[in-house]
Amino acid sequence: MVKETPHDYRIKLLKEELSLFKKYKVKKMLEVCSGDGRNIAELTKLGYEVTGIESKFNAQLMGGNVIEHPIYEKKFPFKDKSFDCVYLYQYLNHNYKNKIEKVFKEIYRVLKKRGLFSIKISDIEQFNLKHIKGDLYEECDPEFPSIKYRKIAPQTFVKLSGEEKGIPHYGFYQDELVESLEKIGFKLINIRKIRWNLVGSFQK
């Protein structure tokens, strides 16, 4: 059992998402950046065939069908049009925008025609940061008062300490995210803001 906090960034599966999975007759799913594997476990119990893919630096998994793979550096180890749905939340923001957009293209490639893409990713307008001096920032959420960041590129920050030290964190604007995905070929179904995230559904 994974302990949750009042400010847990691991947003649970939403009823609206589960309804969309039924509407689009989803059976075979891929979760990108599987994290601790909790969504795979939950979706498997609901009868979905779920595969997870996770980068090496964040491979502390609860179990399940998870493939360790350098997500940002290599093509996914799946054939074109392999999945009815790709589900992703939060962890993909741990890189620069150009690397993230390469992953979006891979997600599009492995989705079947009219396949569903469900995404949760950091919203730059809700980053809990306050300016200190120059490009140095600190976390202003009471749960993480000691975390400091440095801005290294537009909308991109690195933590200066802790287990994610040196890893870029990118935040999208809502219109920017929609534009990035529509440029690849996705069609917007819906998008909204929840906590620190943009939560959206798109169709291939």
Buried (B, 14 or more C-beta within 10 A) or exposed (E): EEEEEEEEBBBEBBEEBBEBBEEBEBEBBBBBBBBBBBBBEBBBEEEBBBBBBBBEEBEEBBEBBBBBBEBBEEEBEBEEEBBBBBBBBBBBBBBBBEBBBBBBEBBBBBBBEEBBBBBBBBBBEBBBBEEEEEEEBBBEEEEBEEBBBBBEEEBBBBBBEEEBEEBBBBBBEBEBBBEBBEEBEBEEBEBEEEBBBBBBBBBB
